[in-house]
Amino acid sequence: MMPNPMMGMGNIMSMLPQLKANPIQFLMQRKFNLPQGIAANDPQAILNHLIQTGQVSQSAVNSAYQMAQRFH
């Protein structure tokens, strides 16, 4: 059975305010490893670090971007 990318979307949407308010804390609570001093207001720097360290795959990022486009 193929996973449904829209499953749990309500849960993701309910977490969005917390992610926006404090992205570093949100990610660290979910066991992502971020270096001290990374700019919380620079999502590209955070994303680049997660990709470069293998914590997130480029295909996962691409899928997230595609999903986000559906909501605009």
C-alpha positions as CSV (number, residue, x, y, z in Angstrom):
1,M,0.0,0.0,0.0
2,M,1.4,3.4,-1.0
3,P,1.5,6.0,1.8
4,N,-1.0,8.8,1.5
5,P,0.9,12.2,1.7
6,M,-2.3,13.9,2.7
7,M,-2.8,11.6,5.8
8,G,-2.2,13.5,8.9
9,M,-2.4,16.8,7.2
10,G,-4.7,18.2,9.9
11,N,-2.0,17.4,12.4
12,I,0.7,19.1,10.4
13,M,-1.5,22.2,10.0
14,S,-2.1,22.3,13.7
15,M,1.7,22.4,14.3
16,L,2.3,25.2,11.8
17,P,1.9,28.1,14.4
18,Q,4.5,26.4,16.7
19,L,6.9,25.9,13.7
20,K,6.5,29.6,12.7
21,A,6.9,30.9,16.3
22,N,10.1,29.0,17.1
23,P,11.5,26.8,14.3
24,I,14.7,25.8,16.1
25,Q,12.8,24.5,19.2
26,F,10.2,22.8,17.0
27,L,12.8,20.9,15.0
28,M,14.9,20.0,18.0
29,Q,11.9,18.6,19.8
30,R,11.5,16.3,16.9
31,K,15.1,15.0,17.3
32,F,16.7,17.0,14.5
33,N,20.3,18.1,15.2
34,L,20.9,21.8,14.6
35,P,24.2,23.6,15.4
36,Q,24.4,26.4,18.0
37,G,24.1,29.8,16.4
38,I,22.1,28.8,13.3
39,A,19.8,31.7,12.5
40,A,16.2,30.9,13.5
41,N,14.9,33.5,11.0
42,D,16.8,31.9,8.1
43,P,14.8,28.8,6.9
44,Q,17.1,28.3,4.0
45,A,20.1,27.9,6.3
46,I,18.2,25.5,8.5
47,L,17.1,23.4,5.5
48,N,20.6,23.4,3.9
49,H,22.1,22.1,7.2
50,L,19.4,19.3,7.5
51,I,20.1,18.3,3.9
52,Q,23.9,18.5,4.1
53,T,23.9,16.4,7.2
54,G,21.6,13.8,5.8
55,Q,18.9,14.4,8.3
56,V,16.4,15.2,5.5
57,S,16.6,14.0,1.9
58,Q,16.3,16.3,-1.1
59,S,13.4,14.2,-2.3
60,A,11.6,14.8,1.0
61,V,12.2,18.6,0.6
62,N,10.9,18.4,-3.0
63,S,7.8,16.6,-1.9
64,A,7.1,19.1,0.9
65,Y,7.5,22.0,-1.6
66,Q,5.0,20.3,-4.0
67,M,2.5,19.7,-1.1
68,A,2.9,23.3,0.0
69,Q,2.1,24.6,-3.5
70,R,-1.3,22.8,-3.3
71,F,-2.2,25.1,-0.5
72,H,-1.5,28.4,-2.2
